[in-house]
Amino acid sequence: MTPKGILFMSACLILHGSSSGQQIVKNQVPDSEITALGETLWKLDVNNVANLVTVDVQDHYARNGLDNAPKPLLTVPASVYQRETIAKLVSLYDNYIPATNVSEKITQQETREETAFLDAILDTAVMKKAEEFLLDKRFIINRKTGRNGVVEVNKNAFREAIQQIWFGMFSREQNIIASSGFEHVFVGETRNGEVTGFHNWIYFAKQEANRSLNYYGHLRILRLGQKGMVVKNNFKWNNLSKPVMTMFVGTSPEFEMAIYTVCYYARPGGKCPITLGGKSVPIVTYYINRYGKRLLSSAFVEL
């Protein structure tokens, strides 16, 4: 694996919209196909743990700065954190510095943890289906014809794409290399006195449990049957405010990475027409062009 401090472009990988002159491809795949894929990924998410998570939404956020939710939003039993892909996700949490103006260093241990996480999620049916779709639609190119006319297949093209767009490091301010799409979405960052990103329920629950996060109330709830919900809420993390945040609750790390990755390619920088269990769950992704490459900057549910 390439360390997250080093960015690279696979010879067999085309990232639409990169600063190398390729055009951003929008609406290449019909909405109906994206919607159908979202439902398939939803059914394939066998590591969904929504039935084990207690959600106490309490009162609406009052918008006056008062805490309308004295109790934690999420209560998660220890057994949930022992699930393989969740455990591998949790092991990454201490690899990051929240401040986007503090340069991050990568250690060999952190690289091993990233490798273990990718090994775990890429072995799931959810991620394999996302890979099949993205290769079939040629958002990711895994074949090229050599000078001798022989077709060469890169079996790692999908993995290399995930590694690059999610873990490729870039600067959000002052040319300091301190951020990645993964850190922004699955952990959280701080910038100019506010919380940015922070769209994963597992990290949210962990931070609530150690009292680093204070949930202030919900703005909107979208219930998704027995497989969880989406919560739009307000909270403070280490006494810094996140005015509005949305996150799935109960979904597996591989499901979230799969659905966000598909939307990043199929509807870059726009709204992705996802439905889950027949309910509209639009996904928004943002990207950033850095060093001749296009990297995922943010991804979340828009409610």
Salt bridges, closest charged atoms under 4 A:
ASP31 OD1 - ARG267 NH2 2.67
GLU33 OE1 - LYS137 NZ 2.63
GLU104 OE1 - LYS4 NZ 3.74
ASP119 OD1 - ARG159 NH2 2.90
ASP123 OD1 - LYS128 NZ 3.61
GLU132 OE2 - LYS129 NZ 2.99
ASP136 OD2 - LYS137 NZ 3.93
GLU189 OE1 - ARG172 NE 3.04
GLU189 OE1 - HIS184 ND1 2.81
GLU302 OE1 - LYS271 NZ 2.83
